[in-house]
Amino acid sequence: MHPLLNDVPTRTSRSVRDEQGRAKNVILFLGDGMSIPTLAAARAYLGQRSGQTGEEVSLSFEQFPYTGLSKTYCVDRQVADSACTSTAYFCGVKNNYGTLGVSAAVTRRDCQAMRNTSNHVDSILAWAQDAGKSTGLVTTTRITHASPAGGYSHTAERNWESDADVARSVWGTQVVLGGGRRAFRPNTVKDEEGKRGVRIDGVDLVDEWKRDKLRRGASSSYAWDRDGLLGVNTDTTEYLLAPAKEVLCPVSGLFDDNHMQYHLDADPTTEPTLPEMTATAIKMLQKDKAGYFLFVEGGRIDHAHHGTSAKKALDETVQFHEAVRVAAELTDEKDTLIVVTSDHAHVMSYSGYPTRGNDILGESPAQQGCQQNTLFLH
């Protein structure tokens, strides 16, 4: 267990307070592709792991005082992808399928419209930085993947992650934890695990990032595995001088060449968990007296659904639930707003009429002579 998780109490509910004022800190949690059936099944999965029937269990964020529903769509598509939704929740603007940080005047792969800065839209990361706050991104996907990239990029194609320099665009963010080293390394260089980068411009952005922080006189840390993350001293980290104020020293962690491994597949000795990354990010950012904005994504819920792996989707949702729990315990509701949401759903259905306590990953009892799985991924 991450040392920052030691002695964390189990309280996760936040009381409804009749208070006026503004939150100094905002944490936005995104469960990518986390549908309502996913939540229902994840409750049963979580409870059954501890010997309960499962249905009576609540996820950490289901104990929060307010719940709502949102509808998602792109300007040009009925079903939203993670790029247009990312622009919506980061920037407050609806745009086209496959595009990030640009208005609906930019269609997918339209370079000319993309280069017109009047079509760029700013995000809450930029607003927070302009207000003198620190910012952070945590994800189990590539850092340059659609969901986190909506906070800092302006591109007509979500897949232009390297040489179009979505990767370099993250420079202004103090804490960056996730996967995707390949977009930061040239294709002539092997990373710490012997995998080549994908950049064709010859630029090594990891080295460039280190030189940039050295030039600024910033105390910085680069980590590529769990030991490196756990070795970051969040108590004694220095600040760097940035325009208009001192901001927290940068931490960068790129823990995999591509997306991070599914929690069920990962080596726990080398790859940090989403709760561990969340705890580190909060410890780093909360030292800024002006406040912070932090984005945390459980991105592989979506990928497991795409891959028709119900168990992995539910396990990733439980990891997400744990990350929210940790955030609730490490922060104070008097000055920190935590929002938990999803960007779109998936086609997994919770079917049949299974009895209470029926194995969520098993079969439903036969109905009218027909045996079927409890969960269907179409």
DOMARRO-860050 format. One record per residue: residue in one letter; x, y, z of N, C-alpha, C in turn. Coordinates in pm, whole numbers, padded with zeros to 5 digits, always signed. Each point is the difference from the previous one (the first is absolute). Layout:
AXYZXYZXYZ
...
***
This chain:
M+00085-00121+00000-00085+00121+00000+00088+00125+00000
H-00046+00101-00073+00069+00128-00003+00005+00057+00142
P+00116+00051+00045+00008+00055+00136-00097+00113+00025
L-00039+00071-00104-00095+00109+00018-00140-00051+00034
L-00023-00131-00023-00131-00056+00030-00007-00055+00143
N+00116-00007+00067+00001-00051+00136-00082+00088+00093
D-00070-00062+00089-00078+00071+00103-00109+00089-00058
V-00043-00030-00124-00112+00074-00057-00128-00059+00054
P-00084+00078+00068-00124-00056+00055-00094-00044-00112
T-00106-00068+00039-00090-00059-00100-00117+00091-00035
R-00010+00115+00062-00112+00089-00031+00007+00046-00144
T-00110-00012-00073-00002+00048-00138-00117+00094-00026
S-00103-00003+00085-00115+00085-00027+00033+00145+00033
R-00059+00089-00075+00016+00143+00027-00137+00057+00034
S-00008+00069+00110-00128+00051+00047-00044+00118-00085
V-00130+00022-00002-00055+00116-00069+00012+00120+00094
R+00073+00100-00043+00022+00118+00085-00068+00121-00063
D-00063+00080+00085-00061+00124-00046+00104+00110+00015
E+00098-00001-00091+00109+00096+00009+00010+00081-00129
Q+00041+00121+00013+00023+00086-00115+00151+00010-00022
G+00037+00028-00122+00141+00016-00029+00040-00082-00122
R+00128+00010-00037+00052-00070-00115+00103-00102+00042
A+00006-00109-00076+00102-00101+00026+00135+00052-00045
K+00100-00016+00084+00136+00038-00038+00061-00105-00092
N-00038-00126+00024+00053-00112-00077-00114-00074-00069
V+00026-00050-00120-00099-00079-00073+00068-00127-00051
I-00061-00114+00027+00047-00127-00054-00111-00058-00086
L+00029-00021-00127-00096-00058-00093+00040-00144-00028
F-00083-00095+00040+00022-00141-00026-00084-00041-00120
L+00064-00069-00094-00071-00047-00119+00016-00150-00013
G-00112-00072+00001+00001-00141-00032-00033-00016-00147
D+00099-00022-00082-00021-00004-00144-00085-00121-00038
G-00111+00023-00069-00088-00108-00041-00076-00066+00114
M-00006+00067+00113-00060-00057+00122-00151+00023+00000
S-00072-00097-00049-00145+00010-00012-00069-00032+00132
I-00130+00024+00006-00077-00035+00120-00002-00152+00022
P-00018-00083-00104+00015-00145+00023+00139-00038+00051
T+00103+00071-00043+00135-00027+00050+00005+00025+00150
L-00059+00110+00046-00002+00031+00143-00076-00107+00078
A-00115-00041-00052-00081-00100+00070+00077-00132+00012
A+00063-00041-00109+00075-00126+00003+00126+00012+00087
A+00062+00118-00001+00121+00020+00081-00031-00007+00149
R-00118+00045+00041-00039-00013+00139-00002-00148+00041
A-00065-00082-00083-00009-00142+00030+00139-00063+00000
Y+00083+00038-00095+00136-00053-00010+00079+00036+00126
L-00011+00124+00045+00072+00046+00119-00048-00076+00124
G-00131-00011+00016-00053-00068+00116+00031-00148+00002
Q-00009-00064-00115+00025-00144-00006+00146-00034+00026
R+00090+00094-00026+00141-00024+00033+00021-00014+00150
S-00089+00058+00080+00014-00006+00146-00103-00094+00062
G-00060-00086-00081-00089-00101+00052-00144+00042+00018
Q-00036+00118-00046-00139+00045+00009-00076-00039-00126
T-00131+00021+00004-00076-00026-00123+00035+00104-00106
G+00032+00122+00045+00053+00102-00090-00092+00114-00032
E-00129-00029-00013-00092+00105-00046-00014+00113+00101
E+00023-00032+00128-00020+00100+00106+00117+00096+00014
V+00109-00023-00071+00121+00081+00011-00017+00131-00077
S+00061+00106+00050+00003+00128-00071+00144+00034-00036
L+00020+00054-00117+00131+00052-00038+00023+00131+00074
S+00125+00037+00016+00034+00117+00082-00075+00125-00042
F-00004+00026-00128-00061+00124-00047-00152-00005+00000
E-00058-00119+00015-00145-00010+00011-00049+00047+00136
Q+00092+00022+00092-00034+00053+00131+00009+00152+00006
F+00038+00063-00110+00006+00146-00005-00143+00055+00002
P-00019+00124+00043-00136+00051+00024-00082+00034-00124
Y+00064+00021-00114-00076+00040-00118+00030-00093-00117
T-00104-00035-00075+00012-00086-00116-00082+00058-00114
G+00053-00008-00121-00073+00049-00116+00031-00085-00121
L-00068+00027-00109+00022-00068-00126+00040+00102-00106
S+00077-00042-00095+00037+00089-00110-00025-00071-00132
K-00024+00077-00103-00014-00059-00134+00122+00040-00081
T+00051-00091-00078+00122+00024-00076-00023-00024-00149
Y+00054+00090-00079+00000-00015-00146+00100+00099-00056
C+00050-00026-00120+00086+00096-00069-00087+00088-00089
V+00058+00109-00049-00074+00086-00092-00041-00078-00124
D+00086-00092-00044-00026-00072-00125-00027-00149+00018
R-00011-00048+00124-00026-00143+00023-00101-00020+00113
Q-00085-00099-00017-00095-00032+00106+00072-00060+00121
V+00096-00087-00026+00074-00067+00107+00136+00068+00015
A+00027+00046+00119+00122+00079+00024+00122-00091+00017
D+00115+00051-00042+00127-00067+00030+00068+00076+00115
S+00115-00051+00041+00069+00061+00115+00066+00133-00033
A+00010+00034-00129+00061+00128-00037-00100+00115+00010
C-00115-00016-00064-00097+00110+00005-00055+00017+00142
T-00014-00110+00074-00046+00014+00139+00106+00067+00086
S+00128-00031-00025+00108+00063+00075-00003+00151-00018
T-00021+00044-00123-00010+00144-00026-00120+00059+00072
A-00109-00076+00009-00120+00049+00067+00022+00020+00149
Y+00055-00101+00070+00013+00017+00145+00120+00082+00041
F+00105+00005-00082+00115+00086+00033-00025+00145-00040
C-00061+00020-00117-00008+00134-00059-00140+00059-00001
G-00101-00082+00025-00137+00050-00002-00053+00028-00139
V+00059-00066-00100-00038+00023-00140-00023-00134-00068
K-00110-00012-00072-00022-00120-00081+00071+00016-00133
N+00060-00108-00046+00071+00006-00128-00020-00130-00077
N+00084-00023-00099-00018-00114-00089+00073-00125+00047
Y-00050-00111-00044+00057-00132+00028+00149-00003-00034
G+00080-00051+00093+00142-00021-00026+00089+00121+00014
T-00056+00115+00038+00079+00123+00012+00012+00041+00147
L+00106+00074+00031+00030+00034+00138+00036+00148+00014
G-00062+00068+00095+00037+00136+00032-00025+00101-00110
V-00089-00032-00090-00036+00092-00109-00152+00007-00010
S-00048+00104-00063-00144+00017-00013-00055-00086-00114
A-00129+00004-00018-00064-00078-00106+00032+00054-00140
A+00071+00112-00007+00046+00050-00130+00110-00090-00057
V+00055-00085+00082+00107-00092-00043-00058-00140-00013
T+00001-00053-00122-00040-00138-00020+00122-00090+00010
R-00024-00128+00012+00110-00093+00024+00101+00002-00114
R+00128+00012+00036+00116+00000-00090+00010+00126-00086
D-00071+00105+00036+00007+00127-00074+00113+00084+00060
C+00119-00015-00059+00119+00068+00054-00012+00152-00008
Q-00053+00050-00110-00007+00144-00019-00087+00064+00107
A-00117-00057+00023-00088+00055+00102+00060-00016+00140
M+00073-00109+00021+00063-00025+00129+00105+00105+00032
R+00074+00045-00102+00108+00097+00021-00052+00141+00026
N-00126+00024-00029-00061+00129+00026-00030+00010+00150
T+00079+00080+00070-00012+00004+00146-00135+00054+00048
S-00072+00067-00088-00134+00046+00040-00096-00117+00018
N+00039-00118-00051-00082-00121+00019+00042-00080+00123
H+00104+00046+00070+00043-00069+00121-00088+00040+00118
V-00024-00094+00089-00077+00029+00121+00086-00035+00122
D-00008+00082+00103+00079-00020+00120-00071-00095+00097
S+00080-00063+00083-00055-00099+00093+00012+00048+00144
I-00059-00076+00091+00008+00032+00141+00144-00012+00051
L+00084-00081-00068+00142-00002+00037+00063+00136-00023
A-00029+00058-00117+00055+00132-00031-00058+00106+00092
W-00130-00009+00028-00062+00097+00091+00063-00008+00138
A+00024-00122+00048+00061-00017+00132+00142+00056+00001
Q+00076-00029-00105+00137+00053-00007+00000+00151-00008
D-00092+00058-00076-00010+00145-00009-00037+00062+00135
A-00071-00076+00081-00038+00048+00134+00110-00024+00102
G+00114-00051-00044+00112-00024+00089-00007-00130+00076
K-00085-00093-00046-00013-00129+00067+00088-00105-00066
S+00031-00105+00073+00072-00114-00056-00098-00094-00067
T+00051-00083-00091-00087-00092-00073+00066-00137-00010
G-00083-00102-00016+00051-00135-00011-00088-00087-00087
L+00062-00099-00063-00069-00099-00082+00044-00139+00044
V-00096-00085+00027+00027-00139+00036-00090-00088-00085
T+00056-00101-00064-00080-00089-00083+00064-00136-00010
T-00081-00101-00026+00054-00133-00026+00020-00023-00150
T-00038+00097-00083+00026-00007-00143+00131+00073-00030
R+00028+00016-00128+00110+00088-00039-00035+00143+00042
I+00100+00071+00047-00020+00141+00035-00053+00079-00120
T+00040-00043-00120-00040+00069-00123-00130-00053-00058
H-00066-00090+00072-00126-00056-00049-00111+00104+00009
A-00114-00031-00061-00105+00100-00021-00047+00068+00128
S-00029-00076+00104-00060+00063+00119+00091+00103+00065
P+00123-00034+00039+00085+00104+00060+00039+00109-00098
A+00017-00035-00129+00049+00098-00098-00099+00112-00025
G-00128-00021+00029-00096+00109-00015+00028+00116+00091
G+00078-00023+00105+00032+00107+00094+00112+00090-00044
Y+00082-00043-00097+00118+00080-00033+00033+00009-00149
S-00072-00069-00087+00037-00001-00142-00105+00068-00086
H+00038+00029-00123-00090+00059-00100+00030-00071-00132
T-00073-00107-00028+00033-00081-00117-00126-00050-00070
A+00012-00014-00132-00111-00049-00082-00003-00151-00008
E+00093-00067+00065+00003-00146-00004+00055-00054+00132
R-00083-00072+00070+00039-00052+00132+00120-00093-00007
N+00023-00061-00116+00111-00095-00013+00133+00067-00034
W+00002+00131-00019+00125+00071-00025+00066+00029+00136
E+00052-00102+00063+00046+00012+00138+00147+00039+00013
S+00080-00021-00103+00144+00022+00019+00051+00119-00080
D+00020-00015-00132+00068+00105-00075-00084+00125-00021
A-00132-00010+00010-00082+00121-00002+00012+00073+00133
D+00063-00065+00091+00037+00047+00131-00111+00027+00098
V-00092-00097+00004-00086-00009+00116+00086-00022+00124
A+00106-00083-00015+00086-00034+00114+00064+00123+00062
R+00060+00088-00083+00068+00118+00054-00098+00096+00065
S-00127-00005-00043-00100+00095+00051-00027-00017+00149
V+00041-00112+00059-00028-00025+00140+00100+00070+00092
W+00099+00069-00057+00110+00058+00078-00044+00088+00117
G-00110+00071-00013-00038+00095+00105-00065-00064+00122
T-00017-00132-00002-00067-00070+00109+00102-00052+00100
Q-00023+00025+00129+00101-00032+00101+00014-00151+00025
V-00109-00072+00007+00004-00143+00030-00062-00077-00115
V+00077-00088-00061-00045-00077-00117+00033-00147+00026
L-00102-00082+00021+00021-00141+00034-00088-00088-00088
G+00060-00094-00069-00076-00091-00085+00091-00079-00092
G-00055-00049-00108+00076-00077-00098+00040+00086-00119
G+00058-00065-00102+00024+00068-00126+00138+00055-00023
R+00103-00067+00051+00136+00051-00024+00033+00010-00149
R-00063-00083-00082+00039-00007-00140-00017+00133-00074
A-00099+00080+00040-00021+00129-00065+00104+00103+00041
F+00078-00030+00102+00100+00093+00051+00141-00034-00048
R+00017-00120-00058+00132-00045-00041+00007-00015-00152
P+00116+00031-00062+00016-00021-00145+00008-00149-00032
N-00027-00032-00127+00000-00142-00040+00141-00058-00009
T+00101+00080+00027+00139-00048+00002+00048-00031+00141
V-00086+00024+00099+00039-00015+00139-00090-00102+00069
K+00061-00086+00081-00076-00094+00079-00023+00057+00140
D-00117-00029+00054-00030+00052+00133+00056-00092+00108
E-00039+00025+00123+00054-00074+00114-00033-00149-00004
E-00102-00037-00075-00038-00140-00012+00035-00058-00136
G+00088+00072-00075+00049-00052-00126-00093+00017-00118
K-00102+00085+00012-00095+00022-00109+00030+00134-00067
R-00004+00000-00133+00032+00121-00076-00118+00098+00002
G+00036+00128-00007-00102+00102-00013-00059+00001-00140
V-00093+00093-00022-00065+00009-00131+00022+00135-00067
R+00072+00090+00064+00021+00131-00060+00094-00011-00119
I-00034+00068-00110+00086-00001-00119+00078+00129-00016
D-00017+00093+00096+00071+00128-00009+00134-00003+00075
G+00033-00113+00061+00127-00012+00070+00004+00065+00137
V-00109+00059+00042-00002+00072+00128-00030-00097+00113
D+00079+00006+00106-00026-00076+00121-00062+00095+00102
L-00131-00008+00014-00070+00096+00085+00026-00024+00149
V+00037-00121+00037+00035-00024+00141+00125+00079+00035
D+00103-00009-00087+00123+00077+00024-00027+00150-00009
E-00085+00038-00095-00033+00143-00015-00072+00050+00125
W-00090-00082+00053-00072+00036+00123+00098+00020+00116
K+00097-00091+00012+00098+00011+00107+00085+00127-00015
R+00043+00028-00124+00081+00121-00023-00079+00126+00029
D-00128-00003-00038-00085+00116+00024-00011+00029+00149
K-00019-00102+00081-00013+00020+00144+00134+00043+00061
L+00110-00055-00053+00132+00039+00048+00028+00146-00032
R-00039+00041-00119+00021+00139-00043-00079+00096+00087
R-00116-00043+00044-00083+00084+00086+00044-00004+00147
G+00091-00091+00031+00042-00017+00138-00106-00070+00083
A-00081-00082-00066-00109-00069+00068+00047-00135+00052
S-00041-00035+00120+00025-00132+00055-00103-00094-00061
S+00044-00094-00082-00093-00085-00073+00036-00146+00016
S-00095-00082-00030+00021-00145+00011-00066-00068-00118
Y+00071-00096-00060-00055-00083-00108-00001-00144+00046
A-00115-00065-00009-00013-00138+00044-00057-00084-00113
W+00047-00124-00010-00055-00089-00103-00052-00130+00058
D+00012-00019+00133-00055-00121+00062-00050+00033+00139
R-00056-00101+00066-00061+00020+00131+00101+00047+00104
D+00119-00059-00002+00102+00042+00096+00034+00148-00015
G+00008+00044-00126+00028+00141-00024-00109+00089+00055
L-00125-00042-00016-00112+00078+00053+00004+00004+00152
L+00020-00116+00061+00002-00005+00146+00119+00073+00059
G+00104+00020-00083+00120+00069+00047-00011+00151-00003
V-00108+00053-00058-00018+00145-00003-00033+00050+00140
N+00079+00092+00051-00024+00056+00133-00095+00118-00013
T-00126-00025+00028-00101+00105-00017+00006+00105+00110
D+00070-00029+00110+00009+00095+00110+00108+00106-00020
T+00109-00036-00067+00113+00092-00012+00021+00052-00141
T-00092-00030-00090+00012+00048-00137-00003+00152-00003
E+00094+00059-00075+00006+00146-00009-00098+00054-00104
Y-00020+00132+00004-00083+00069-00096+00090+00061-00108
L-00063+00030-00116+00074+00073-00102-00068+00134-00021
L+00078+00093-00048-00056+00134-00024-00056+00004-00141
A-00130+00027-00009-00068+00008-00129-00064+00137-00011
P-00047+00040-00117-00060+00134-00015-00107+00028+00106
A+00017+00104+00070-00099+00055+00093-00003-00068+00135
K+00056-00120+00014-00002-00062+00132+00093-00120+00003
E+00023-00053+00118+00071-00126+00012-00099-00114-00017
V+00039-00100-00079-00086-00117-00017+00078-00123+00039
L-00073-00107+00022+00062-00121+00048+00096-00059-00101
C+00104-00061+00049+00099-00060-00088-00063-00112-00081
P+00045-00019-00124-00063-00099-00086+00042-00142+00036
V-00093-00090-00016+00028-00142+00008-00055-00064-00126
S+00079-00081-00065-00048-00071-00117+00020-00149+00021
G-00103-00079-00027+00012-00144+00008-00062-00063-00123
L+00081-00067-00079-00051-00070-00118+00030-00148+00023
F-00104-00075+00038+00021-00132+00055-00012-00113-00102
D-00023+00032-00125-00007-00105-00101+00021+00062-00136
D+00044-00084-00094+00018+00045-00138-00133+00040-00061
N-00103-00075+00026-00133+00026-00054-00091+00032+00118
H-00122-00049+00000-00085+00015+00117+00060-00080+00115
M-00035+00038+00121+00042-00081+00113-00071-00135-00007
Q+00057-00100+00065-00059-00133-00003-00131+00000+00078
Y-00091-00090-00040-00118-00021+00084+00047-00040+00139
H-00074+00042+00100+00037-00030+00138+00015-00151+00020
L-00086-00079-00061+00006-00146+00016+00123-00060-00066
D+00057+00069-00099+00116-00051-00073+00132+00058+00048
A-00005+00110+00072+00121+00076+00032+00085-00070+00105
D+00129+00022-00007+00093-00044+00104-00007+00103+00113
P-00053-00035+00115-00018+00100+00107+00129+00054+00056
T+00112-00066-00030+00128+00050+00050+00060+00107-00090
T-00048+00011-00124+00059+00095-00094-00097+00107-00048
E-00131-00027+00004-00095+00096-00054-00092+00052+00110
P-00006+00131+00018-00085+00055+00105-00147-00013-00035
T-00082+00002+00101-00144-00007-00020-00058+00140-00015
L-00124+00007-00045-00066+00130-00011-00016+00066+00137
P-00038-00071+00106-00004+00064+00132+00136+00054+00044
E+00108-00072-00029+00134+00047+00039+00037+00126-00076
M-00028+00004-00129+00030+00120-00078-00084+00118+00046
T-00127-00027+00032-00088+00106+00048+00051+00059+00131
A+00042-00086+00092+00051+00046+00129+00125+00085-00019
T+00091-00044-00085+00122+00077-00025-00032+00137-00058
A-00090+00003-00098-00036+00127-00064-00060+00097+00101
I-00090-00047+00083-00062+00088+00099+00103+00052+00100
K+00088-00087+00047+00103+00042+00093+00090+00107-00061
M+00028-00014-00129+00082+00099-00067-00074+00133-00015
L-00122-00008-00049-00072+00122-00038-00055+00078+00120
Q-00033-00069+00108-00064+00070+00111+00096+00093+00076
K+00127-00004-00036+00094+00093+00061-00014+00141-00056
D-00069+00014-00112-00020+00132-00058-00114+00071+00074
K+00033+00105+00071-00100+00070+00081-00108+00066-00085
A+00029+00022-00128-00101+00060-00088-00101-00102-00049
G+00031-00130+00019-00091-00105-00043+00047-00070-00125
Y-00083-00094-00046+00040-00081-00115-00122-00056-00072
F+00025-00044-00123-00097-00079-00075+00067-00132-00037
L-00067-00110+00028+00055-00132-00030-00102-00081-00078
F+00045-00061-00109-00082-00091-00080+00051-00142+00021
V-00091-00092+00034+00036-00140+00021-00091-00087-00085
E+00060-00081-00086-00080-00084-00090+00024-00149+00024
G-00109-00072+00014+00004-00146-00007-00027-00037-00145
G+00103+00006-00082-00019-00008-00145-00015-00140-00055
R+00042-00099+00076-00001-00135-00055-00132-00074+00025
I-00092+00065+00071-00137-00052+00005-00053-00009-00142
D+00020+00106-00073-00044+00008-00140+00068-00107-00086
H+00130-00014+00016+00074-00094-00083-00044-00144+00025
A-00028-00033+00126-00046-00134+00031-00137-00027-00063
H-00085+00102+00000-00129-00015-00068+00019-00021-00150
H+00087+00080-00060+00028-00018-00143+00050-00142-00028
G+00080-00053+00092+00057-00133-00017-00091-00111+00048
T-00124+00032+00035-00102-00093+00049+00049-00082+00119
S+00073+00064+00091+00045-00065+00122-00073+00061+00119
A-00112-00060+00037-00082+00055+00108+00077+00003+00131
K+00074-00106+00031+00072-00005+00128+00099+00113+00012
K+00076+00026-00107+00097+00109+00006-00069+00135+00011
A-00112+00017-00069-00073+00125+00010-00048+00025+00143
L-00050-00104+00065-00047+00015+00137+00116+00022+00096
D+00110-00071-00021+00117+00019+00087+00058+00140-00015
E+00004+00052-00122+00048+00138-00019-00094+00100+00066
T-00130-00029+00000-00096+00087+00067+00022-00002+00151
V+00033-00116+00056+00030-00008+00143+00126+00078+00033
Q+00101-00006-00087+00120+00082+00021-00035+00149-00002
F-00088+00037-00089-00048+00138-00009-00070+00040+00130
H-00087-00088+00048-00069+00023+00128+00100+00022+00113
E+00107-00079+00002+00102+00014+00105+00073+00133-00013
A+00026+00043-00122+00067+00129-00021-00086+00115+00053
V-00129-00006-00025-00090+00104+00051-00003-00004+00152
R-00002-00120+00056+00000-00012+00146+00124+00067+00060
V+00115-00028-00059+00125+00058+00049-00005+00153-00009
A-00050+00051-00112-00010+00146-00016-00091+00061+00104
A-00112-00065+00030-00093+00053+00100+00064+00005+00138
E+00086-00098+00028+00062-00004+00132+00120+00094+00012
L+00065+00030-00109+00118+00087+00005-00034+00148-00017
T-00127+00031-00022-00040+00139-00021-00109+00037+00100
D-00032+00129+00004-00102+00052+00090-00111+00061-00085
E-00123-00041+00026-00112+00050-00080-00023+00151+00021
K+00063+00058+00100-00017+00144+00020+00068+00081-00110
D+00105-00057-00063+00070+00077-00103+00023-00079-00129
T-00048-00124-00007+00026-00083-00117-00129-00059-00055
L-00025+00024-00128-00115-00056-00070+00046-00122-00078
I-00066-00113+00022+00028-00122-00076-00121-00031-00088
V+00024-00011-00129-00104-00034-00096+00037-00132-00066
V-00094-00092-00004+00022-00131-00062-00099-00016-00114
T+00050-00033-00119-00089-00010-00115+00053-00103-00099
S-00072-00015-00109+00041-00085-00111-00016+00080-00128
D+00068-00042-00106-00009+00074-00126-00099-00062-00097
H-00021-00129+00009-00096-00070-00085-00020-00138+00060
A-00095-00074-00051-00029-00133+00051+00058-00106-00093
H-00037-00124+00025+00037-00112-00085-00119-00093-00012
V+00017-00106-00078-00116-00084-00032-00014-00120+00094
M+00076-00005+00108-00017-00110+00094-00136+00007+00066
S-00071-00111+00003-00131-00006+00065+00003-00100+00115
Y-00078+00031+00101-00013-00083+00121-00133-00072-00019
S+00002-00127-00039-00120-00063-00056-00051-00116+00083
G-00115-00049-00041-00062-00114+00066-00062+00040+00132
Y-00036-00099+00080-00056+00022+00133+00083-00078+00103
P+00130+00034+00012+00085-00075+00093-00046+00018+00144
T+00016-00104+00080-00036+00008+00141+00102+00084+00075
R-00038+00048+00118+00091+00078+00083+00125-00082+00027
G+00117+00061-00018+00125-00067+00025+00050-00086-00114
N-00077-00003-00109+00046-00077-00117+00134+00056-00048
D+00092-00087-00037+00133+00043-00046-00017+00100-00114
I+00048+00122+00021-00018+00104-00100+00071-00034-00131
L+00100-00084+00007+00073-00041-00120-00046-00136-00051
G-00105-00053+00061-00048-00132-00039-00126+00006-00085
E-00077-00108+00007-00123-00011-00078-00120+00028+00088
S-00105+00055-00063-00127+00016+00068-00071-00135+00003
P-00083-00024+00104-00080-00122-00001-00086-00006-00126
A-00023-00119-00049-00075-00018-00125-00140+00060+00012
Q-00038+00077-00101-00133+00056-00008-00068-00058-00124
Q-00113-00066+00023-00074-00062-00110+00091-00091-00083
G+00086-00073+00073+00086-00096-00066+00122+00057-00068
C+00024+00130+00017+00112+00066-00068+00105+00043+00103
Q+00122-00049-00016+00110+00037+00088+00077+00115-00064
Q+00038+00101+00077+00073+00113-00056+00094+00061+00103
N+00103+00070-00048+00089+00072+00089-00071+00116+00064
T+00044+00036+00121-00059+00117+00067+00039+00129-00072
L+00124+00008-00046+00047+00119-00070+00021-00030-00148
F-00048+00089-00083+00018-00013-00144+00077+00121-00052
L+00102-00025-00080+00073+00105-00069-00018-00024-00150
H-00074+00088-00064-00038-00023-00139+00105+00052-00096
***
